[in-house]
Amino acid sequence: MSIKRTAILFAVTALLGAALAVWLSLKQTGIGPSWLMGPLKPPRASGELVILTLRGPTTTQSLPGAGKHPEEAQTGFEHDLASLFARELGARTRFVVAPSYAALVKSLREGRAHLAAAGLVPSIELKREFAFGPHYRLIQHQLAYHADNPRPRSLADTAGKRIATVAETPAHDLLRELTGDIPGLVLDVMPHETDPDDLLRRIEARQCDFALVDATALAVTKRLHPDVAAAFNVGREMKVAWAFGPTADYDLMQSAVQFFDKIRGNGTLSRLTDRYYGHVNRIQPVDSEALLEKIQTVLPKLKPFFQEAERVSGIDWRVIAAIGYQESHWDANATSPTGVRGLMMLTEDTADRMRVKNRLDPRESILGGAKYLGLLRDTVPPRVPEPDRTWLALAAYNQGYGHLEDARIVTQRMKLNPDSWLDVRKAYPKLRDPETYESLKYGFARGDEAVQFVENVRNYTDMLLRLEKPMENEIVRERSLTGEPVQAEVPVAVKK
């Protein structure tokens, strides 16, 4: 074979290889012309459920710094809900994150996915094109404003001022409907890819006066923007449901109906909702502001100790930092009237047990607190899944493992699930009731304080997860804390 023919053959082979690589990439990401993609097979036939979604606090998020492959580090309410559905079908998931609401609708129309799980509202326009599954959440839009300004009482107070919204979204549609009824509404329409964080940042920077945001997304996001507050509800509550593309068959849609019936009946939907949103309104703006300030000024000095504690205990350093902030606001010299001391507020007995010689030494306190939480988490029955396992251990950290067991016994008496934090936190306040605690082994406890402790730590953890990167090679542990299934042999929050 001549050198020329060899070169031509090599070039053709390289070209075909490149074309194959491009095709595989386009197929994986869900972008590219429809003729190149090919029709999707039903999930039961292909073994794969393709899901369109959006990036956002109520849909799908990437955990910061968690790895090269985005799907390996995704979390979020819609993400977890769709993953549960795929597991019910016996299929693997492939998430396609659209850059905007409009792009998502276009991709679904072109048959790029079996369904869209993105907080969609079945509007009249969308129902003309797509079939929708059962609704599983209600959303209410709220007007957000800068807390330093007078609180508007109605949309009439917004006349002549700019209301930010994201183009071609339900919020945009709602404002367009209202422009005929409310003269003087000025819409500040942002690009499709804008997320709630961007809208709240615009309010903080006084680049706009108001923003119209889904109330749940606002509650989640404003913890990082304490200068922003909710003024009032706008419009009616809207139902949220999955939209099915033209590739979805009857079997898939019926399976979705059965799936939602099942998770409503067994409490899975309530637990998932609580996991992501149950605690977000239990933190005040002043608390968020104080934490954000200390993340800049105090945390950098303590971070090496928190990360060392993760290496020792296997618990994500940001969880440990959240406990330390709740206990002492990261004050190494903190002391309570009851005798607990130090950054992690350890009792003398606990410090001795964890071999902490000086409770006022920040490094010793942090390591001791992390080891103690790990010990408590290991004591929680192995059948308890994450993140409930960690939340129960946190309640024990606050008031002792004995009171946790008492609360779980009361939970059983209430015919609720003692392995679910959502249920156990309903029982904890009863530990103050003489009719209840007198029948329990460990007696009286201020159970409502344990609930408040856990919910505050959850909030602080959420904020730190969004603002601070994980340690390298901690993807599995971080995903597990969100409650996402983990395909690894490493225990969820504590590695032995």
DOBA-716434 format. One record per residue (C-alpha): residue number from 1; residue in one letter; x, y, z. Coordinates in steps of 0.2 Angstrom, whole numbers. Example, Ala and Ser with C-alpha at 12.3 -4.5 7.8 and 13.67 -1.06 7.14 Angstrom:
<recs>
> 1  A  62  -22  39
> 2  S  68  -5  36
</recs>
This chain:
<recs>
> 1  M  0  0  0
> 2  S  7  17  -5
> 3  I  10  30  8
> 4  K  -3  41  0
> 5  R  -16  28  1
> 6  T  -11  24  19
> 7  A  -13  43  23
> 8  I  -30  44  15
> 9  L  -36  28  25
> 10  F  -29  35  41
> 11  A  -38  52  38
> 12  V  -55  43  34
> 13  T  -53  32  49
> 14  A  -50  47  60
> 15  L  -64  57  53
> 16  L  -76  42  56
> 17  G  -70  41  74
> 18  A  -72  59  77
> 19  A  -90  58  69
> 20  L  -94  44  80
> 21  A  -88  53  96
> 22  V  -98  68  91
> 23  W  -113  57  89
> 24  L  -111  49  105
> 25  S  -108  66  114
> 26  L  -124  73  106
> 27  K  -134  58  111
> 28  Q  -128  59  129
> 29  T  -131  77  131
> 30  G  -147  78  121
> 31  I  -142  93  110
> 32  G  -140  93  92
> 33  P  -151  91  77
> 34  S  -166  79  79
> 35  W  -161  69  63
> 36  L  -145  65  71
> 37  M  -153  59  88
> 38  G  -164  45  82
> 39  P  -181  41  91
> 40  L  -180  36  109
> 41  K  -186  18  114
> 42  P  -197  16  129
> 43  P  -188  14  145
> 44  R  -193  -4  148
> 45  A  -186  -8  132
> 46  S  -170  2  132
> 47  G  -167  1  151
> 48  E  -164  20  151
> 49  L  -176  34  156
> 50  V  -171  51  148
> 51  I  -176  66  159
> 52  L  -176  84  154
> 53  T  -174  96  169
> 54  L  -167  113  173
> 55  R  -154  120  185
> 56  G  -162  128  200
> 57  P  -165  126  219
> 58  T  -181  116  217
> 59  T  -176  106  202
> 60  T  -158  100  199
> 61  Q  -142  107  206
> 62  S  -124  102  204
> 63  L  -114  100  221
> 64  P  -100  112  220
> 65  G  -83  105  216
> 66  A  -89  88  216
> 67  G  -81  80  200
> 68  K  -80  80  182
> 69  H  -96  71  177
> 70  P  -111  82  181
> 71  E  -123  68  183
> 72  E  -112  60  197
> 73  A  -114  76  207
> 74  Q  -132  81  204
> 75  T  -145  83  218
> 76  G  -162  91  220
> 77  F  -180  88  223
> 78  E  -185  84  204
> 79  H  -169  75  202
> 80  D  -172  63  216
> 81  L  -190  61  212
> 82  A  -186  56  194
> 83  S  -173  44  200
> 84  L  -185  36  211
> 85  F  -197  34  196
> 86  A  -183  26  186
> 87  R  -179  14  199
> 88  E  -197  9  200
> 89  L  -196  5  181
> 90  G  -180  -4  183
> 91  A  -171  8  172
> 92  R  -156  19  173
> 93  T  -157  38  172
> 94  R  -150  50  160
> 95  F  -153  68  164
> 96  V  -152  82  151
> 97  V  -151  99  159
> 98  A  -158  112  147
> 99  P  -151  129  147
> 100  S  -168  138  149
> 101  Y  -186  135  151
> 102  A  -189  138  132
> 103  A  -175  126  127
> 104  L  -183  113  138
> 105  V  -200  114  130
> 106  K  -192  114  113
> 107  S  -182  99  117
> 108  L  -197  90  124
> 109  R  -207  94  108
> 110  E  -193  87  98
> 111  G  -193  70  107
> 112  R  -176  72  115
> 113  A  -183  65  132
> 114  H  -196  54  139
> 115  L  -202  67  151
> 116  A  -198  84  158
> 117  A  -196  85  177
> 118  A  -193  103  180
> 119  G  -207  111  190
> 120  L  -218  113  175
> 121  V  -236  121  177
> 122  P  -248  113  165
> 123  S  -254  129  157
> 124  I  -267  129  143
> 125  E  -253  131  130
> 126  L  -242  117  136
> 127  K  -257  105  138
> 128  R  -261  108  119
> 129  E  -244  100  116
> 130  F  -240  88  130
> 131  A  -248  75  141
> 132  F  -245  78  160
> 133  G  -244  66  174
> 134  P  -252  68  191
> 135  H  -248  84  201
> 136  Y  -236  82  215
> 137  R  -233  100  222
> 138  L  -241  117  222
> 139  I  -232  133  219
> 140  Q  -236  150  224
> 141  H  -227  165  217
> 142  Q  -221  179  228
> 143  L  -215  197  226
> 144  A  -197  199  233
> 145  Y  -191  216  238
> 146  H  -176  224  247
> 147  A  -179  223  265
> 148  D  -172  240  268
> 149  N  -186  248  258
> 150  P  -204  250  263
> 151  R  -214  234  261
> 152  P  -226  235  246
> 153  R  -244  230  251
> 154  S  -251  227  234
> 155  L  -245  227  215
> 156  A  -252  245  215
> 157  D  -237  250  225
> 158  T  -225  243  212
> 159  A  -231  255  198
> 160  G  -217  263  189
> 161  K  -204  252  197
> 162  R  -195  237  189
> 163  I  -201  219  193
> 164  A  -188  206  187
> 165  T  -194  190  180
> 166  V  -186  176  169
> 167  A  -192  176  151
> 168  E  -205  164  145
> 169  T  -208  156  162
> 170  P  -224  154  172
> 171  A  -219  170  182
> 172  H  -217  180  166
> 173  D  -234  174  160
> 174  L  -242  179  176
> 175  L  -235  196  175
> 176  R  -240  198  157
> 177  E  -258  194  162
> 178  L  -258  207  176
> 179  T  -251  221  165
> 180  G  -269  224  159
> 181  D  -276  225  176
> 182  I  -262  235  185
> 183  P  -257  250  175
> 184  G  -238  255  177
> 185  L  -231  238  179
> 186  V  -213  238  172
> 187  L  -206  221  168
> 188  D  -187  219  169
> 189  V  -186  203  158
> 190  M  -171  193  161
> 191  P  -163  180  149
> 192  H  -169  162  149
> 193  E  -154  155  159
> 194  T  -157  167  174
> 195  D  -160  158  190
> 196  P  -167  164  207
> 197  D  -150  168  214
> 198  D  -147  180  200
> 199  L  -164  188  203
> 200  L  -161  191  221
> 201  R  -143  197  218
> 202  R  -151  210  206
> 203  I  -162  216  220
> 204  E  -148  217  233
> 205  A  -137  227  220
> 206  R  -153  238  217
> 207  Q  -152  234  199
> 208  C  -171  231  200
> 209  D  -184  235  213
> 210  F  -193  218  214
> 211  A  -193  201  207
> 212  L  -207  188  205
> 213  V  -201  171  211
> 214  D  -208  154  216
> 215  A  -211  155  235
> 216  T  -202  139  238
> 217  A  -187  144  227
> 218  L  -187  161  236
> 219  A  -187  152  253
> 220  V  -172  141  248
> 221  T  -162  155  240
> 222  K  -165  170  251
> 223  R  -155  162  265
> 224  L  -140  167  255
> 225  H  -148  184  252
> 226  P  -153  191  269
> 227  D  -157  208  262
> 228  V  -171  201  252
> 229  A  -188  198  259
> 230  A  -205  191  253
> 231  A  -219  205  252
> 232  F  -235  195  247
> 233  N  -242  181  236
> 234  V  -246  185  218
> 235  G  -258  175  208
> 236  R  -266  159  212
> 237  E  -258  143  218
> 238  M  -252  132  203
> 239  K  -251  113  201
> 240  V  -234  106  196
> 241  A  -233  90  186
> 242  W  -221  81  174
> 243  A  -224  83  155
> 244  F  -222  69  144
> 245  G  -214  70  126
> 246  P  -221  62  110
> 247  T  -209  47  114
> 248  A  -219  43  130
> 249  D  -230  28  128
> 250  Y  -246  24  137
> 251  D  -237  11  148
> 252  L  -224  25  154
> 253  M  -238  37  158
> 254  Q  -249  24  168
> 255  S  -233  19  177
> 256  A  -231  37  183
> 257  V  -249  38  189
> 258  Q  -246  22  199
> 259  F  -229  28  205
> 260  F  -237  44  212
> 261  D  -251  35  220
> 262  K  -238  24  229
> 263  I  -226  37  235
> 264  R  -241  47  242
> 265  G  -248  32  251
> 266  N  -232  27  259
> 267  G  -226  44  264
> 268  T  -211  45  252
> 269  L  -217  60  243
> 270  S  -219  69  260
> 271  R  -202  64  266
> 272  L  -194  70  250
> 273  T  -203  87  251
> 274  D  -197  88  269
> 275  R  -180  84  265
> 276  Y  -178  98  253
> 277  Y  -190  111  260
> 278  G  -196  106  277
> 279  H  -183  117  286
> 280  V  -180  132  275
> 281  N  -192  144  284
> 282  R  -184  140  301
> 283  I  -170  152  300
> 284  Q  -171  171  301
> 285  P  -163  183  290
> 286  V  -152  190  304
> 287  D  -145  172  306
> 288  S  -141  170  288
> 289  E  -132  187  288
> 290  A  -122  183  303
> 291  L  -117  166  295
> 292  L  -112  174  279
> 293  E  -101  186  288
> 294  K  -92  173  298
> 295  I  -89  162  283
> 296  Q  -79  177  276
> 297  T  -70  181  292
> 298  V  -69  166  304
> 299  L  -71  151  294
> 300  P  -55  152  284
> 301  K  -45  150  300
> 302  L  -55  135  306
> 303  K  -57  126  289
> 304  P  -41  116  291
> 305  F  -48  109  308
> 306  F  -65  105  300
> 307  Q  -57  96  286
> 308  E  -45  86  297
> 309  A  -61  81  307
> 310  E  -68  74  291
> 311  R  -53  64  287
> 312  V  -54  57  305
> 313  S  -73  54  306
> 314  G  -78  52  288
> 315  I  -92  66  291
> 316  D  -93  80  278
> 317  W  -83  94  285
> 318  R  -97  106  281
> 319  V  -109  96  292
> 320  I  -96  97  306
> 321  A  -94  116  303
> 322  A  -113  118  303
> 323  I  -114  110  321
> 324  G  -100  121  327
> 325  Y  -109  137  321
> 326  Q  -125  132  329
> 327  E  -117  128  345
> 328  S  -105  143  347
> 329  H  -105  153  331
> 330  W  -87  146  329
> 331  D  -82  154  346
> 332  A  -68  143  353
> 333  N  -70  151  371
> 334  A  -89  149  372
> 335  T  -96  143  389
> 336  S  -114  139  394
> 337  P  -121  140  411
> 338  T  -124  121  411
> 339  G  -105  118  410
> 340  V  -103  114  391
> 341  R  -88  123  383
> 342  G  -79  126  368
> 343  L  -82  128  349
> 344  M  -92  111  349
> 345  M  -99  114  366
> 346  L  -94  97  373
> 347  T  -99  92  391
> 348  E  -85  87  402
> 349  D  -90  68  401
> 350  T  -91  69  382
> 351  A  -74  77  381
> 352  D  -66  64  392
> 353  R  -74  50  382
> 354  M  -67  58  366
> 355  R  -50  61  374
> 356  V  -51  80  372
> 357  K  -39  87  385
> 358  N  -43  105  382
> 359  R  -61  109  377
> 360  L  -56  127  373
> 361  D  -44  122  360
> 362  P  -53  124  343
> 363  R  -44  109  335
> 364  E  -47  97  349
> 365  S  -65  103  351
> 366  I  -69  100  333
> 367  L  -61  83  332
> 368  G  -69  78  348
> 369  G  -86  84  342
> 370  A  -84  75  325
> 371  K  -79  59  333
> 372  Y  -94  60  345
> 373  L  -106  63  331
> 374  G  -99  48  322
> 375  L  -101  37  337
> 376  L  -119  42  338
> 377  R  -122  39  320
> 378  D  -115  22  321
> 379  T  -127  19  336
> 380  V  -142  23  325
> 381  P  -149  6  318
> 382  P  -141  2  301
> 383  R  -157  1  293
> 384  V  -160  19  294
> 385  P  -156  28  278
> 386  E  -148  44  275
> 387  P  -150  58  278
> 388  D  -162  53  292
> 389  R  -148  44  300
> 390  T  -137  60  302
> 391  W  -152  70  307
> 392  L  -157  58  321
> 393  A  -138  57  327
> 394  L  -139  76  327
> 395  A  -154  76  339
> 396  A  -144  64  350
> 397  Y  -129  75  349
> 398  N  -140  89  357
> 399  Q  -149  79  370
> 400  G  -141  62  372
> 401  Y  -144  46  364
> 402  G  -156  40  377
> 403  H  -168  54  374
> 404  L  -167  50  355
> 405  E  -173  32  359
> 406  D  -187  39  370
> 407  A  -193  50  356
> 408  R  -192  35  344
> 409  I  -203  25  356
> 410  V  -216  39  357
> 411  T  -215  40  338
> 412  Q  -220  22  337
> 413  R  -234  25  349
> 414  M  -240  38  338
> 415  K  -240  25  324
> 416  L  -227  34  314
> 417  N  -210  29  307
> 418  P  -196  29  321
> 419  D  -183  29  307
> 420  S  -189  45  299
> 421  W  -183  62  306
> 422  L  -199  69  298
> 423  D  -210  58  310
> 424  V  -198  58  325
> 425  R  -197  77  326
> 426  K  -216  77  329
> 427  A  -214  66  344
> 428  Y  -199  75  352
> 429  P  -209  90  360
> 430  K  -220  77  369
> 431  L  -204  73  380
> 432  R  -209  89  390
> 433  D  -227  81  394
> 434  P  -228  73  411
> 435  E  -240  60  404
> 436  T  -227  55  391
> 437  Y  -210  57  399
> 438  E  -215  48  415
> 439  S  -218  32  405
> 440  L  -201  33  397
> 441  K  -184  27  403
> 442  Y  -174  43  402
> 443  G  -188  55  407
> 444  F  -190  73  404
> 445  A  -182  82  390
> 446  R  -184  99  381
> 447  G  -188  90  365
> 448  D  -193  105  355
> 449  E  -175  112  358
> 450  A  -168  96  350
> 451  V  -179  99  335
> 452  Q  -174  117  333
> 453  F  -156  112  334
> 454  V  -157  99  320
> 455  E  -167  111  309
> 456  N  -154  125  311
> 457  V  -140  113  308
> 458  R  -149  107  292
> 459  N  -151  126  286
> 460  Y  -133  130  290
> 461  T  -127  114  281
> 462  D  -137  119  266
> 463  M  -129  136  265
> 464  L  -111  129  267
> 465  L  -114  115  254
> 466  R  -119  129  242
> 467  L  -105  141  247
> 468  E  -90  130  251
> 469  K  -82  116  241
> 470  P  -81  98  247
> 471  M  -64  90  250
> 472  E  -57  81  235
> 473  N  -64  63  232
> 474  E  -79  66  244
> 475  I  -92  64  230
> 476  V  -100  49  237
> 477  R  -101  55  254
> 478  E  -109  72  249
> 479  R  -121  64  238
> 480  S  -127  52  251
> 481  L  -130  66  263
> 482  T  -143  73  251
> 483  G  -152  56  252
> 484  E  -147  51  234
> 485  P  -144  32  232
> 486  V  -125  28  233
> 487  Q  -117  15  223
> 488  A  -102  12  234
> 489  E  -96  1  249
> 490  V  -92  16  260
> 491  P  -105  20  273
> 492  V  -115  36  270
> 493  A  -109  49  283
> 494  V  -96  40  293
> 495  K  -82  29  286
> 496  K  -76  15  297
</recs>
